[in-house]
Amino acid sequence: MSKNLSWTLAILLFAAVGVSFGQKVQNLVNQPPDGAIVGFLMTDGTVMYQGDQQSDWWKLTPDNTGSYVKGTWKQMPSLPSGYVPLYVSAAVLADGRLLVEGGEYLNLNYAFTNKGAIFDPVKNAWTMVKPPKGWGFIGDSPSAVLPNGKFLLGSKFDKRIAELDPSTLTWTELSSTGKEDRNAEEGWTLMPDGSILTYDVTKAPHSESYIESQQKWVSLGSTIVDLHSPTDIQGCIPYGKTGCYYPPGEVGPGMLQPDGTVFATGSASNNGTGPGHTAIYNPATKKWKVGPDFPNDDNAGDSYAVLLPNGHPLVLGVSGQSYEFDGKKFITGPFLGGSSHLLVLPTGQVIVAAFQIYTPAGTANPAWAPAVTTYPHSVTRGSTYKISGKQFNGLSQGQAYGDENQSVTNYPLVRITNKGSGHVFYARTHDHSTMGVATGNTIVSTNFDVPSGMESGASTLEVVANGIASKKMNLTVN
């Protein structure tokens, strides 16, 4: 469960200061009008944020050079009346809509609400979504979008799992046979084979994997080191009329890496006083090995992580210090502020709490980039086209938090740049053929809408996933 509603002023003290390893942190020229709690990269290249008042939503649009540092803000419609959640389960779906489910808080009160809503960027409107049948509470539950585009949601207080079909907005409850413990406080990591990996909280240090096609959980064994910490909340948290929730503690985010292993980060060890541990799972060997402890007694309990274009997970410690894992050790990065939301942008930069842009060091391996195989060489403004290729969804979900505030980015964006003016436009993508990760040589596709107001003439086109762009393809815009 998140403990801070906003970041401290310390974030601003480090803005615009160069840091080591070629990294750079800059303030946004236009600061968010009402802060930001959690943000989502939309498929048109904009970023939608929930404001600090919780009821308000804002959109950041990059300028015509593609700069998010110089981007501008616009207020978006609020969620439907009566639904003002905090710490939610959420995802951008394959059709480009944004789904928000549950909330640990509702209208500023503990509620573990079962409400939900979906935002349609074309209609610029929210619509309420009914909960799974018989689910009185959702709260801050784990979730993931499966390769088939369906949204998988775990019930916080027990082992139940339900699946939402975005096309009909109907839920189907699936079997959770084999689950060792309840879903509370767990994070879910989507694997290349379509399974979901989690390391347990209540039953730590056990780990397991959900296979949707078989509707069952299978054990992945012990993480060797304990990745969870005891809760600092003592006693019962009441909910509903008679509910009583005893928090089991926290874990850190888990990130699928380009080599196919999962880097799992831990909360404070030794009853909350020692450094957070880490562990690495190798699906090829089906074994865990111990990773490095966090420096300076720091830990990643209930914190954010993103996968940088250079292939390294960037993890935010609870202290506000960031750490880059290079495969063997931690490299200390810039101070970014405790509880700061992290999100990788199409530029390969990281937007931090909607206040700053962090430019990391290093470059992507060309083999990780999307590869376009079929696309229209000439397009007309206002029209929709199909584009195909490989690795359109990246090698990882790209972002992780834990049981709530997920804002993963494993979907393709299309960026068009006019050769004459240098102006950058994002064509809204939708109806991706898959939401899987690390799809390899499989040909996948998406559809993109050419902006009606963009400039015509000779241009280039790129597909971007998790901040890594394909080679530029020549394109004529009519």
C-alpha positions as CSV (number, residue, x, y, z in Angstrom):
1,M,0.0,0.0,0.0
2,S,1.3,3.5,-0.9
3,K,2.0,5.7,2.1
4,N,2.6,9.1,0.5
5,L,0.1,11.1,-1.6
6,S,2.7,13.3,-3.2
7,W,6.5,13.8,-3.4
8,T,8.5,16.2,-1.3
9,L,10.0,19.5,-2.2
10,A,13.3,17.8,-2.3
11,I,12.6,16.7,-5.8
12,L,12.8,20.2,-7.0
13,L,16.1,20.8,-5.3
14,F,17.7,18.3,-7.6
15,A,16.1,19.5,-10.8
16,A,18.2,20.7,-13.6
17,V,21.3,19.4,-12.0
18,G,23.7,17.1,-14.0
19,V,24.5,13.8,-12.3
20,S,27.2,11.2,-12.8
21,F,27.3,8.6,-15.5
22,G,26.1,11.0,-18.2
23,Q,22.7,11.3,-16.7
24,K,20.7,14.5,-16.6
25,V,17.6,15.7,-14.7
26,Q,15.5,18.7,-16.0
27,N,12.4,20.4,-14.7
28,L,9.5,20.5,-17.1
29,V,9.0,24.0,-18.4
30,N,5.3,23.8,-17.6
31,Q,4.7,22.1,-14.3
32,P,1.6,20.0,-13.7
33,P,-1.2,22.2,-12.6
34,D,-2.2,20.0,-9.7
35,G,0.7,17.6,-9.1
36,A,0.4,14.0,-10.2
37,I,-0.2,10.7,-8.5
38,V,0.0,8.2,-11.3
39,G,0.4,8.5,-15.1
40,F,-0.2,6.5,-18.2
41,L,1.4,6.7,-21.6
42,M,-1.4,6.9,-24.1
43,T,-1.0,5.4,-27.6
44,D,-1.0,8.9,-29.2
45,G,2.2,9.9,-27.3
46,T,0.5,11.9,-24.6
47,V,0.6,11.1,-20.9
48,M,-2.5,11.1,-18.7
49,Y,-2.1,11.9,-15.0
50,Q,-4.3,11.7,-12.0
51,G,-3.9,15.0,-10.2
52,D,-3.2,15.4,-6.5
53,Q,-6.9,16.3,-5.8
54,Q,-7.6,12.7,-7.0
55,S,-10.7,13.7,-8.8
56,D,-8.9,15.6,-11.6
57,W,-7.1,14.3,-14.6
58,W,-4.6,16.1,-16.9
59,K,-2.9,15.4,-20.2
60,L,0.7,16.2,-21.1
61,T,1.4,16.7,-24.8
62,P,4.9,17.1,-26.2
63,D,5.7,20.1,-28.3
64,N,6.1,20.0,-32.0
65,T,9.7,19.0,-31.7
66,G,8.7,16.0,-29.6
67,S,10.0,17.5,-26.4
68,Y,8.2,16.5,-23.2
69,V,10.3,19.0,-21.3
70,K,8.5,21.7,-23.2
71,G,5.2,20.0,-23.3
72,T,1.9,21.6,-22.4
73,W,-1.0,20.5,-20.1
74,K,-4.7,20.2,-20.7
75,Q,-7.4,19.2,-18.2
76,M,-9.3,16.0,-19.1
77,P,-12.7,14.8,-17.9
78,S,-13.0,13.6,-14.4
79,L,-14.0,10.1,-13.5
80,P,-17.7,9.5,-13.1
81,S,-19.4,11.0,-10.1
82,G,-18.8,9.1,-6.9
83,Y,-15.7,7.4,-8.1
84,V,-12.6,9.2,-6.8
85,P,-10.1,6.4,-6.2
86,L,-6.5,6.4,-4.9
87,Y,-4.0,3.6,-5.6
88,V,-5.7,1.7,-8.3
89,S,-5.3,-1.3,-10.7
90,A,-5.0,0.1,-14.2
91,A,-3.8,-0.5,-17.7
92,V,-3.8,1.0,-21.2
93,L,-5.6,-1.7,-23.3
94,A,-4.9,-3.0,-26.8
95,D,-7.6,-0.8,-28.2
96,G,-6.0,2.4,-26.8
97,R,-8.5,2.9,-23.9
98,L,-7.4,3.4,-20.3
99,L,-8.9,1.1,-17.7
100,V,-8.9,2.0,-14.0
101,E,-10.2,-0.6,-11.5
102,G,-10.8,-0.4,-7.7
103,G,-8.8,1.8,-5.4
104,E,-7.5,1.4,-1.9
105,Y,-9.2,4.7,-1.0
106,L,-12.5,6.0,-2.3
107,N,-13.4,9.7,-1.9
108,L,-10.5,10.1,0.6
109,N,-11.6,7.1,2.8
110,Y,-10.3,3.6,3.2
111,A,-12.8,1.5,1.1
112,F,-11.0,-1.1,-1.1
113,T,-13.7,-0.1,-3.6
114,N,-14.9,-2.4,-6.4
115,K,-15.8,0.4,-8.7
116,G,-14.1,0.9,-12.0
117,A,-14.1,3.0,-15.2
118,I,-12.7,3.1,-18.7
119,F,-11.6,6.2,-20.6
120,D,-12.1,6.4,-24.4
121,P,-9.6,8.9,-25.9
122,V,-11.7,9.2,-29.1
123,K,-14.9,10.1,-27.3
124,N,-12.9,11.9,-24.5
125,A,-15.2,10.3,-21.9
126,W,-15.2,7.9,-19.0
127,T,-17.7,5.1,-18.6
128,M,-18.3,3.0,-15.5
129,V,-17.3,-0.7,-15.5
130,K,-19.2,-3.2,-13.4
131,P,-17.0,-5.4,-11.1
132,P,-16.7,-9.2,-11.4
133,K,-19.8,-10.8,-10.1
134,G,-19.7,-11.3,-6.3
135,W,-16.6,-9.2,-5.9
136,G,-17.5,-6.7,-3.2
137,F,-14.0,-5.3,-3.0
138,I,-11.0,-4.8,-5.4
139,G,-8.9,-2.0,-3.8
140,D,-5.2,-2.0,-4.7
141,S,-5.1,-5.4,-6.4
142,P,-2.5,-6.9,-8.8
143,S,-3.4,-7.0,-12.5
144,A,-1.9,-7.5,-15.9
145,V,-3.0,-7.4,-19.6
146,L,-2.5,-10.8,-21.1
147,P,-1.1,-11.3,-24.7
148,N,-4.7,-11.9,-25.9
149,G,-5.6,-8.4,-24.7
150,K,-7.7,-9.5,-21.8
151,F,-7.3,-7.8,-18.4
152,L,-6.4,-10.2,-15.6
153,L,-7.3,-9.0,-12.0
154,G,-6.6,-10.6,-8.6
155,S,-8.9,-10.3,-5.7
156,K,-7.0,-8.6,-2.9
157,F,-8.4,-10.4,0.1
158,D,-8.4,-14.0,-1.3
159,K,-7.1,-16.1,-4.2
160,R,-9.8,-15.3,-6.8
161,I,-8.9,-14.2,-10.3
162,A,-11.1,-12.6,-12.9
163,E,-10.6,-11.7,-16.6
164,L,-12.2,-8.7,-18.4
165,D,-12.9,-8.9,-22.1
166,P,-12.4,-5.3,-23.3
167,S,-14.7,-5.8,-26.3
168,T,-17.7,-6.6,-24.2
169,L,-16.6,-5.2,-20.8
170,T,-17.7,-8.5,-19.2
171,W,-15.9,-10.4,-16.5
172,T,-15.2,-14.2,-16.4
173,E,-14.0,-15.6,-13.1
174,L,-11.1,-18.1,-13.7
175,S,-9.8,-20.9,-11.6
176,S,-7.0,-20.1,-9.2
177,T,-6.1,-23.7,-8.4
178,G,-2.7,-24.1,-6.8
179,K,-2.4,-20.5,-5.4
180,E,-0.3,-20.6,-2.2
181,D,-1.6,-17.4,-0.7
182,R,-4.0,-14.5,-1.2
183,N,-3.2,-11.8,-3.8
184,A,-2.7,-9.0,-1.3
185,E,0.3,-6.7,-1.9
186,E,1.7,-8.9,-4.7
187,G,3.0,-7.6,-8.0
188,W,2.5,-9.5,-11.3
189,T,5.1,-9.7,-14.1
190,L,4.1,-10.7,-17.6
191,M,6.5,-13.3,-19.1
192,P,7.3,-14.0,-22.8
193,D,5.3,-17.3,-22.7
194,G,2.2,-15.4,-21.5
195,S,2.4,-16.6,-17.9
196,I,2.3,-14.3,-14.9
197,L,5.1,-14.4,-12.3
198,T,4.7,-13.3,-8.7
199,Y,6.7,-13.6,-5.6
200,D,4.5,-14.0,-2.6
201,V,4.0,-11.7,0.3
202,T,2.0,-13.7,2.8
203,K,3.9,-16.9,1.9
204,A,7.4,-15.3,1.3
205,P,9.9,-16.4,0.1
206,H,7.7,-18.6,-2.2
207,S,7.2,-17.7,-5.8
208,E,4.7,-18.9,-8.4
209,S,3.4,-18.5,-11.9
210,Y,-0.1,-18.3,-13.3
211,I,-0.8,-20.2,-16.6
212,E,-4.0,-18.7,-18.0
213,S,-4.6,-21.5,-20.6
214,Q,-4.6,-24.0,-17.7
215,Q,-6.2,-21.7,-15.2
216,K,-3.8,-22.8,-12.5
217,W,-0.8,-21.6,-10.4
218,V,2.4,-23.6,-10.4
219,S,5.3,-23.2,-7.9
220,L,8.5,-21.5,-9.0
221,G,10.2,-22.4,-5.7
222,S,11.9,-20.1,-3.2
223,T,13.4,-16.8,-4.0
224,I,16.1,-17.8,-1.5
225,V,16.2,-14.4,0.1
226,D,13.1,-12.8,1.7
227,L,11.8,-10.0,-0.6
228,H,9.0,-8.9,1.7
229,S,9.0,-6.8,4.9
230,P,6.6,-6.8,7.8
231,T,3.9,-4.2,7.7
232,D,4.3,-1.0,9.7
233,I,0.5,-1.0,10.1
234,Q,-0.5,-2.9,13.3
235,G,-3.9,-4.4,13.8
236,C,-7.0,-4.4,11.7
237,I,-7.9,-2.1,8.8
238,P,-11.7,-2.2,8.7
239,Y,-13.5,-2.2,5.4
240,G,-17.1,-2.7,4.4
241,K,-19.5,-3.6,7.2
242,T,-17.6,-6.4,8.8
243,G,-14.3,-6.7,6.9
244,C,-11.0,-6.7,8.7
245,Y,-7.7,-6.5,6.7
246,Y,-4.4,-7.4,8.3
247,P,-1.7,-6.2,5.9
248,P,1.0,-8.8,5.2
249,G,3.8,-6.3,4.4
250,E,5.3,-5.1,1.1
251,V,7.6,-6.2,-1.7
252,G,9.4,-4.3,-4.4
253,P,8.7,-4.2,-8.2
254,G,9.8,-7.0,-10.5
255,M,11.1,-6.4,-14.0
256,L,11.6,-8.7,-16.9
257,Q,15.0,-8.0,-18.4
258,P,16.1,-8.2,-22.1
259,D,17.9,-11.5,-21.4
260,G,14.7,-13.1,-20.3
261,T,15.4,-13.1,-16.5
262,V,13.3,-11.3,-13.9
263,F,14.9,-8.9,-11.5
264,A,12.9,-9.0,-8.3
265,T,13.4,-6.3,-5.7
266,G,12.7,-6.4,-2.0
267,S,11.3,-4.3,0.8
268,A,13.2,-3.7,4.0
269,S,14.6,-7.0,5.5
270,N,15.3,-7.9,9.2
271,N,12.0,-6.7,10.5
272,G,12.1,-3.5,8.5
273,T,15.5,-2.3,9.6
274,G,17.9,-3.8,7.0
275,P,18.6,-3.3,3.3
276,G,16.2,-4.7,0.7
277,H,17.3,-7.9,-0.9
278,T,17.0,-8.8,-4.6
279,A,16.7,-12.0,-6.5
280,I,16.9,-13.0,-10.1
281,Y,14.7,-15.7,-11.7
282,N,15.9,-17.5,-14.8
283,P,13.0,-19.2,-16.7
284,A,15.4,-21.3,-18.7
285,T,16.8,-23.0,-15.7
286,K,13.7,-22.5,-13.5
287,K,15.9,-21.4,-10.7
288,W,16.4,-18.3,-8.5
289,K,19.7,-16.8,-7.5
290,V,20.5,-14.0,-5.0
291,G,21.1,-10.5,-6.4
292,P,22.8,-7.6,-4.7
293,D,21.3,-5.9,-1.6
294,F,20.4,-2.2,-1.9
295,P,23.1,0.2,-0.9
296,N,22.8,2.4,2.3
297,D,20.2,0.2,3.9
298,D,17.7,1.4,1.3
299,N,15.0,-0.8,-0.2
300,A,12.3,-0.8,-2.9
301,G,9.2,-1.6,-0.8
302,D,6.1,-0.2,-2.5
303,S,8.2,1.7,-5.0
304,Y,8.5,2.2,-8.8
305,A,10.8,0.7,-11.4
306,V,11.2,1.1,-15.2
307,L,13.3,-0.7,-17.8
308,L,15.7,1.8,-19.3
309,P,16.4,1.6,-23.1
310,N,19.9,0.5,-22.2
311,G,18.4,-2.7,-20.8
312,H,18.9,-1.8,-17.1
313,P,16.1,-1.7,-14.5
314,L,16.0,1.7,-12.8
315,V,14.5,1.2,-9.3
316,L,13.5,3.9,-6.9
317,G,14.4,3.4,-3.3
318,V,12.1,4.4,-0.5
319,S,14.7,7.1,0.3
320,G,14.0,8.8,-3.0
321,Q,17.4,7.7,-4.4
322,S,17.4,5.8,-7.7
323,Y,19.5,2.8,-8.5
324,E,20.3,1.3,-11.9
325,F,21.0,-2.5,-12.0
326,D,23.6,-3.4,-14.6
327,G,23.1,-7.1,-14.4
328,K,25.6,-7.6,-11.6
329,K,25.6,-4.6,-9.3
330,F,23.7,-1.4,-8.4
331,I,24.8,1.9,-9.9
332,T,23.6,4.8,-7.8
333,G,21.6,7.3,-10.0
334,P,20.1,10.7,-9.3
335,F,17.9,11.5,-6.3
336,L,14.4,11.5,-7.7
337,G,12.2,11.8,-4.6
338,G,10.4,9.2,-2.6
339,S,7.1,7.8,-4.1
340,S,7.8,9.5,-7.4
341,H,6.0,7.9,-10.3
342,L,8.3,6.7,-13.1
343,L,7.4,6.2,-16.7
344,V,9.5,5.7,-19.8
345,L,8.6,8.1,-22.6
346,P,8.9,7.4,-26.4
347,T,12.0,9.6,-26.4
348,G,13.8,7.0,-24.1
349,Q,13.7,9.5,-21.2
350,V,11.9,8.9,-17.9
351,I,9.3,11.3,-16.7
352,V,9.5,11.6,-12.9
353,A,6.3,12.5,-10.9
354,A,5.2,14.7,-13.9
355,F,7.7,17.4,-12.7
356,Q,11.0,16.3,-14.2
357,I,12.5,14.5,-17.2
358,Y,15.4,12.2,-16.5
359,T,17.7,11.4,-19.4
360,P,19.6,8.2,-18.6
361,A,23.0,7.2,-19.9
362,G,23.6,4.4,-22.5
363,T,21.8,3.3,-25.6
364,A,19.6,0.4,-26.7
365,N,21.0,-2.7,-28.3
366,P,19.7,-2.5,-31.9
367,A,18.5,-6.1,-31.6
368,W,15.9,-5.0,-29.0
369,A,14.2,-2.4,-31.3
370,P,10.9,-2.9,-33.1
371,A,11.4,-3.9,-36.8
372,V,8.9,-2.7,-39.4
373,T,8.2,-5.3,-42.2
374,T,5.1,-3.9,-43.9
375,Y,3.7,-0.4,-43.8
376,P,1.9,2.1,-46.2
377,H,4.5,4.2,-48.0
378,S,1.9,6.9,-48.6
379,V,-0.8,8.0,-46.2
380,T,-3.6,10.5,-46.1
381,R,-4.3,12.7,-43.1
382,G,-7.3,11.6,-41.1
383,S,-7.1,8.0,-42.3
384,T,-6.3,4.7,-40.5
385,Y,-3.6,2.2,-41.7
386,K,-2.2,-1.1,-40.6
387,I,1.5,-1.6,-39.9
388,S,3.3,-4.9,-39.2
389,G,6.6,-6.1,-37.9
390,K,8.5,-7.7,-35.1
391,Q,8.9,-6.8,-31.4
392,F,6.3,-4.1,-31.5
393,N,5.5,-4.6,-27.8
394,G,9.1,-4.5,-26.5
395,L,10.9,-7.1,-24.5
396,S,9.2,-6.3,-21.2
397,Q,6.2,-4.5,-19.7
398,G,8.6,-1.6,-19.1
399,Q,7.3,-0.4,-15.8
400,A,6.4,-2.0,-12.4
401,Y,5.2,-1.0,-9.0
402,G,3.6,-3.9,-7.2
403,D,0.0,-4.5,-6.4
404,E,-1.3,-1.1,-7.6
405,N,-0.5,1.9,-9.8
406,Q,0.7,-0.2,-12.6
407,S,1.3,1.8,-15.8
408,V,3.1,-0.6,-18.1
409,T,4.1,0.5,-21.6
410,N,4.4,-2.7,-23.7
411,Y,2.5,-1.5,-26.7
412,P,3.6,0.2,-30.0
413,L,3.5,3.9,-30.7
414,V,3.9,5.3,-34.2
415,R,6.0,8.5,-34.6
416,I,5.9,10.5,-37.8
417,T,8.5,13.3,-38.4
418,N,8.1,15.8,-41.2
419,K,11.4,16.1,-43.1
420,G,11.0,19.7,-44.0
421,S,10.0,21.2,-40.6
422,G,11.3,18.6,-38.3
423,H,8.0,18.6,-36.5
424,V,7.0,15.4,-34.7
425,F,3.6,13.9,-34.6
426,Y,2.3,10.7,-32.9
427,A,-0.4,8.7,-34.7
428,R,-2.7,7.1,-32.3
429,T,-2.3,3.3,-32.3
430,H,-5.0,0.8,-31.5
431,D,-6.1,-2.8,-31.8
432,H,-2.7,-4.3,-31.5
433,S,-2.6,-7.9,-32.6
434,T,-0.9,-8.9,-29.3
435,M,0.0,-7.5,-25.9
436,G,2.6,-10.1,-25.3
437,V,6.3,-9.2,-24.6
438,A,9.5,-10.4,-26.2
439,T,7.6,-11.8,-29.2
440,G,10.8,-12.5,-31.2
441,N,10.4,-13.2,-34.9
442,T,6.6,-13.4,-34.8
443,I,5.0,-10.9,-37.1
444,V,2.6,-8.7,-35.1
445,S,0.7,-5.6,-36.1
446,T,-1.2,-2.5,-35.0
447,N,-3.3,0.2,-36.6
448,F,-2.5,3.9,-36.6
449,D,-4.6,7.0,-37.2
450,V,-2.8,9.7,-39.2
451,P,-3.5,13.0,-37.4
452,S,-5.8,15.2,-39.5
453,G,-3.9,18.3,-38.5
454,M,-0.4,17.2,-39.2
455,E,1.8,18.6,-41.9
456,S,1.9,17.0,-45.3
457,G,4.9,16.1,-47.4
458,A,8.0,13.9,-47.1
459,S,8.3,12.4,-43.7
460,T,9.7,9.5,-41.7
461,L,7.9,6.8,-39.7
462,E,9.1,4.9,-36.6
463,V,7.5,2.4,-34.3
464,V,8.5,2.9,-30.7
465,A,8.1,0.5,-27.7
466,N,9.3,1.1,-24.2
467,G,11.4,4.1,-25.4
468,I,13.2,2.2,-28.2
469,A,12.5,3.2,-31.8
470,S,12.7,1.2,-35.0
471,K,14.7,2.3,-38.0
472,K,13.1,5.3,-39.7
473,M,11.0,4.4,-42.8
474,N,10.3,6.9,-45.5
475,L,6.7,8.1,-45.7
476,T,4.7,10.5,-47.8
477,V,1.8,12.3,-46.0
478,N,-0.9,13.6,-48.3
